[in-house]
Amino acid sequence: MVDEAMTCGERVAAALAMERPDRVPIVPQFVMGTALRLCDVTPGRGYSDPELAHQCMLRVFDQYGGWDALYQTGPDVADSGLAARQPLRFLAPGRDLPDDAALQVHEAEVITLADYDLIAELGWARFYDEVLASRLIDGDAAEAAARVTRLDRLARERCAPDWAARGVAPMYAAMEAHPFFTLSLGRSLLRFTEDLYFRPQLVERVLPAMTRDLIERFSRKVAATGIKGVLLAEERVSAFHYPLRIFDRFWAPYTVQIVDAMWSMGVITTLHLDTDFSKNLPWFRQHLPRGSYVLQLDHTTDIFAAKELLDGHAMFHGDLPAAMQSIGRPEDVAAYVKRLIDGVGYNGGFILGVACNTAPDCRPENFRAFLETGRSYAGGRRP
């Protein structure tokens, strides 16, 4: 066993400073669907009762020995999408879907070509609140707004104190999708791809304004919370989807602006990168300041190759794959966790996590093996 001399916060801070803490910090993106399953609560019950969902998340934390930081304090129910200004419809179990179904996302073309002008004029937040939100709400808008308000109150008044009593805090002052990813979700992948190739001037008209707005929101949240971390999600710009010229033109300049603005405030940006970014990786060393960012990878990018390429320049967070969580064996999980600690965490700058999210059907014994191996394996010996 490792002698745990650090607090959870100290352990995470050491990793973010590219140092080796007493043991690797463990921060899974622990989603509500996983908690409900591990507590034998149906999705329909959990998604209709955020208080129950919160209690399930606490119960799993306590029964499985806990971890070192949170993504957010409140449960991620369907209405969280409205609260986060996501241009998507969420279909909730027990409301839009059968009681035992998983939460689902319905992507559609909810942003039109004409909306580009409005986004450029209003900025993303005002456009969402004044124009887009009404397109995403099925049913009474006032009731939807009330549900979002209740979620915010639950997170502040109940969830945050409960987590603080357990010695863990959120890693991020704010989490948002990259402006490129936001447009892709709202336009839909097909229509947005057409825009990039046939109407690039429309996209380039709104990206600067969306980037400025996002930096302002991040800055306000950092100032309000004192948390020196933000998360920027991107799942559609890698070479898996587009040639590098698209990445270089429509994503890279705005990412530099965001990361540089945060770094000037002493804030580290976690880049949550889904899909295979292998061909994009050299860009990060060439264009972002050393130590200013974390690459959070979803197992489609080879995290070990990424470590070799960006060693000493980036921090890493990942990357137990969903399939191993769901259908693997505990010994498989333990072996892969040890490989991560040895192969990525041997000289610090590594946070043990999962590939994107914890799987909704994660097996209890596998989740326990993930946590217990991370807590007990000293490792750090470069293979």
N, C-alpha and C positions, 0 to 999 in steps of 0.2 A: 504493500500500500504506500501511496505517496503521503508524506507529512504535509498537510494542508495548512500553511502558515498565513496565506493571504486571504483577504476577503474576496467575495465574488467580484466587486467593483475593481479591486486592485489587480486581480487576475486578468480581467478583460483589458484594463488600462495597460498592463505590461505587454500583452500581445499586440495592442494597437501602437505601442511604441517600438515594435520589432524586437522585443525582449522575450526571454524565456521565463515564464512565471513558474510557481511551484509545481503546477501541473497545467495541462492544456485547458483553457476555458471551454466550457460546453454551452453552446447557445443554439438549440434547435429552433427552426421556425415552426413552432408548435401550434398547429391550427385547431380550431374548435372541433372540427369533425373527428379528429383523432381522439381528442379528450372524451367526446361523447361515446365513441366506440369502446374505449378502454374502461369506461364507467357503465357500460351496458345500458346506455340511454339512447333512445331512438333519435335520429336526426330531427324528426318532426317536433318532438318535445323540446329538444335543445334549442332549435332555431326559433321557436315561438316563445321561449322563456330565457332571455339573456342572463337573468340571475342564476337560474339552474345551470346554464352553460358555464358561467364563471365558477360556480362551485365545483363543477366537474374538472375544470382546468386546475383549480387549487388541489383537488383530491389527487389527481395524477401527480402533480408536483410533489406532494407530501409522500405519497405511497412509493414513488420511484426514486426518491432521494434528491430530487431537485436538479437544477442547473444554474448557470451563472448570470444570465441576463435575459431580458424579454424583448420581443419585437414590439409589443403594445400591451397596454394594461387591460383593455376591454376585450370581450369575446368578438370574433370576426363573423358576425351574423350578416344576413343578406343586406340589411340596410346600411352596413358599413360602407358599401360601395357609394351610396349617396353622400355619406358623410365625407368620404375621401374624394369626391368629385370624379368618380370614374365613369367614363361614357359607355356604360354597359348595363344591361338588365340582368339581375340576379334572380334565379328561380329557386325558391326556398322549399325545403321539405315541409310537408304539413300545411303549406299554404298554396304553392303553385304545383307541387309534385307530391307523389305518395309519401307517406310518413317515414318510410325506411329508405328513401332515396338520398343521394348525396347532393349537396348544394351544387347548382349548375349555373354556368354563365351563358347567356344568350347574346352572342355578338351579332350585330346588325349594322346597317348603314344608317346611323342616327345623326351623323354630321353630314350635311350636304355641301355641294360645291359653293353655294351662295354663303354658307356659314364662314368660309375662310375670311371674307371681308369683315364679318362681325367679330370674329376672334381677334383679328388684327386691331380692330377699333376698341373693343371692350377689354381685351385680355382674357385669359382662360377662366379665371374665377368668376368674373361677372357674366361672361357668356354662359358658363355652366348654370349659374344660379338663376339668371334672368331668361334664358332661352332653352337650354338643353334639358335641365332637370325635369321639366314638365313632359318631355317626350319619353322619359324613362320610367315614369311613375304610372303604374296601372292601379287605378282606384283613386281614392281621395287624397289629394296632395297635402291637405292640412294634417291628415292622420299620418302620412308618411313623414312629414316634418316633425310631428310630435314623437314618432318612434325614434328618429335620429336624436332629438333632444334628450329623450330618456336614456338612450345609449351613452351619450356624452356624460350625463349626470351619473350613471352607473359607473362608468370608467373613473370619474374623478372622485366620487364620494365613497364607493365601495371597493372597486378593483384596485386602485392605486394604493390605498392603505393596507389592503390584504397582502399585496405583493411586497410592499415595503417591510411589513412585519416578518417576511420570510428572507429578508436581506437581499432581494434582487430588484433591479430597476430596469427601465427600458434602455436599450442601446441607442435609440434614435430619437432625436427631437421631432423628426418628421419623416414620413415615407411617402414618396410620390413616384408615379411613372415618369420616365423621360418624356419631354414634349414630342419626340418622334414616335414613341410607343403610344402615347395618348392619342395622337392623330390616327395612328394605325388602327387602334381599337375602335375609335369612334367612326372612322370612315369605312372600316372593315379592311381586312388584309388585301383583298382583290382591288377594291376601289382606290385605296391609298397607293398601292403599287402603280396603278394607272396614273395617279397624280404625279408620282415621283418621276415617271418616264415621259409623260405627255403634258403635264401642267406643273413643272417644277417651280415656276415663279410663284404660284399660289402657296406652295408649301414654304418656300423661302420668305414669303411675306409674313407668315405668322410665327415661324420658329423664333425669331429674335424677341418678339413681344412675349411669347409664352415662356421663354427662358428668363427674361427679366422678372416676370411675375413669379416664377418658381423660386428664383434666388431671393426675392423679397419675402415670400412665404417661409422659406427655409430660415432666413435670417431672423424673422420675427419669432419663430418657434424656438430657435436656439436661444435667443435673448430671454424668452419667457421661461424656458425650462432649465437652462444652464447645461443641457446635455450637448456634448461636443461630438455628435455624430448625426448624420442624416443618411437615408437610404434612397437611392435612385434606381428604379427598376427598368430593365430593358430586355425584351424577349424577341425582337424581330429585326434587328439591324445587322446581325452577324453575317458572315460569309455563307452560312447555311441558307439564308434567304436572299441576300443581295451581293453583287460584286463590290469590291472594296471602294470603288468610286462613289457608290451611294453612301457608304459608311463615312467616307472622307468629306463628302459635301454636306450631308444632311444631319449627321450625328456628331461627328468629331468636334467641330468648332464650338458647338453649344455645350458639349460636355466639358471642354476646357474652361469655358466661362463659369460653369457651375462649380466645378471642382476648385478652380482658382479662387473664386469668391468665398467658398467655404474655408479653404485652407488659410486665406488671409485672416479669418476669424479664429484660427486654431481648431477648425472642425474637420473631421475626417469623413469623406464620402464613401459609403459602401455602394459599390456597383453590383446590383443583383442582376447577373447576366445568365439568362436561360438561352438554350440552343448552343451550337458549337462555335465558339469564338476563337478557335485555334489560329486561323489565318489573320485575325485582327489583333492578336496579342502584342506583336512588336510595337504597335502604335502607342500603347500605354507607357512603355518605358521612354519613348521618344518625346511624348507631349505632356505628361502629367508629372508634377513634382514628386520626388521620392518621399514615401511615407504619407502621402496625402489621401490615399485611397485603399480600399479593400476590394478584392475581387471575390465575389460570392458566386460560386459556380454550381451548376446543376447536374454534373457528372457527364454531360455530353461533351463539354470541354475537358480535356485531360488535365486534371489539376496538378499532376506530377510534372508533366511537361511544362505547364504554366509556371510552376515553381522554379524549374531550371532556368527558364527564360527571364523571369522577373525577380529572381532571388536578390534580396537586399533592396528592392525598389518598391514592391507592393506587399501588402498583407493579404492573407487568404482565409476564406471561411467556407467550409464544406466538409464532405459532399457525399454522405451516405445515400446511395441511390434508393429510389422508391421501391423497386422490385425486391431489393434485398430486405427492406423493411417488411414487405408484405408476404413474400414467399420464401425468403431465405431462412437459414437456420441461425440460432444464436452464435454458434461457433464461426459462421461466415461473417456475421456482423462484427464480432470481436476481432477477427483476423484483419478485416478491412480497416477498422478503427485504428488498430496498431500500425497498419501500413501507412495510414494518413499521418499519424503522430510522428512516425519515423521519417517518412518521405517528404512531408511538407512542413512539419513543426520542429525539425531537428535543430534549427537555430533561431526559433522564435517567430513571432509575427503570424501565428496560426490560431484560428478559433475552430473548434470542432463543431460541425453542424451537419445538417441533412441536405440532400440535393433538392433545392427549391423549398418544398414544404414537407412536414411529416405526412406520410401517406395516411389517408382516412382509414385504410384497412391494415395499418401497421400492427403486427402481432405483438402482444404484450411482452413475450419473452425476448423479442428482438429489440424493443424499445429499452427494456431493462439492460440487455447486453450492451447496447450503445452507450448508455449512461454509465454503467458500472465500469466498463472498460476504459472509458475516458477519464473517470475519476481515479482509477487504480493503476493505470499503465504509465510508468515513468517514461520509458522510451526515449525518443529524441535522438536515436542513433541513426545517422544517415546511412541508408542502405548501400 
